[in-house]
Amino acid sequence: MTDLDVLLAVAGLAVTVLVVAGMILLTPRGMVEVSDDVTDPQGAELSRADAGDPPGLPRAAMSQSRPPR
């Protein structure tokens, strides 16, 4: 083994130890509630915006640019 191999092995081990220590330190302590009271969580965070509106245009500009129906 060359000196570079040993250096890379030590650096990899140090990074692995730091990542595991960070994961342990960032884990919240105590009980974390996993389930929610929402019966159907899919779509619970969606906004009520119209999907057809292009972003960034005010409604007055959009009404002038659309052809009459």
Residue pairs with C-beta under 8 A, 6 or more apart in sequence:
38 44
53 62
54 62
57 65
